């Protein structure tokens, strides 16, 4: 791997006597987009601001491009190499043009160059016509675009995005996420992206950090995060619907079987010793649901159950199926599959889709 | 109407007429009083702005131990009775007092100092209030855009210019109308420390209602013109 663009070593943040961010190491390479994901109050914004050099560190340090911030590189000089967008647009009084040029004028960029760069980025973000408008007259979406333009016009190597689209309506949000993803790729800008929406994260991020109570719980590629959560808590935070408890009943070479509420479940990956209590997960869309008696699909891990509840879930339906005495499994089924509460069904759990969590 | 009452109204009318004559004929004493009023009040309030605004910004933006105590002190300063300021300053400036060597008693400089002490807390307090009304994350955004400490100060001043203008109006209005401290440290010396307020008090005491009324009208007019101008600027800015 090439030299990291930013490397944070053992950074922590204290607010009064409380440690709001526990010591952690974070690294980002040029062109990489790293998501900071977690519930409200997890410390995502705090970590982002710490990485952006906006908060005094209680411990640790930042290294940008091999230079230690505060020692080889002054804090202001570091902040002039990066840029940040926050959840609110935070525009200053004046015109759109003034706001977008602000970062450039603070850096002492000559006026003609300011003007041409501002014009080109406003056009790029499709708000060229707003140049002379006062910021008080903008809509929420327009204001957030201006805020984004004000950041991107600086053409930094590293951008910090703190839930920039959280307050926008869904169509505007999707459009802006798409445009932003294209720009980041095209300019090879690295970015940290705070979000509590995994759809947004999946559109932008290559890697993701999961936080809770100021602690990093997991750091992994987004795909692994969704399918292979490290712990029960990560699984819960990432919205994993099926978190199931079982006991290891057979362990023979690679072959592992779990006793899940009286049912034998075959797992292809994972480890455990006979008698161990384990927690395993499976994403609802990996659960195969069929009317009772339907024997199509893989033969392994096939169980009978009864539909308890059916909920609309976008263009699909989320079906709760009771299996055995106490276990309930969530399965995603296409809308055309006729399922009603009380109906007998067969569910199949593909062994490769099951994941045993480490703790 | 009884004779005495009639006389009263007649004197009042003469006084008003005399006031207009004084104003329109450019009476040198009248104009000297007006000039001194403006010079002393501006000399006190302009430094108040230069000192009070940065202190207010710093107090609003930097969390530190004892900030509440300092804000309380400024609040007390806001409501400081001018007579008390005048008294303390007079005692300090007495010939054998701690600041007697400065020889400032009964000089315009002493009046400027008194009015500065009175107006500075107003500027600090209203600046703190103006900044605290802004989004607390605005400073973070300015830093993130690469602003240095001084650039941030400038951006905050720019961002709060309307409430700061209002603060200045409040400070100027209260200073130019203040009489207690002025008369005590200034002494109402003609051509030097005689300003509109002290002159009104004196002339009324001496029964020169024409002069007192002329000064009263001027004072009112000055306040209206200054505050009106600032209000106009403020309203134009709001519309933009």
Interface residues (C-beta under 8 A of the other chain):
Chain A: X49 X52 X54 X76 X79 X80 X82 X83 X84 X86 X88 X90 X92 X93 X102 X103 X106 X107 X134 X150 X154 X160
Chain B: X135 X137 X138 X140 X141 X143 X144 X145 X146 X147 X148 X151 X155 X158 X159 X240
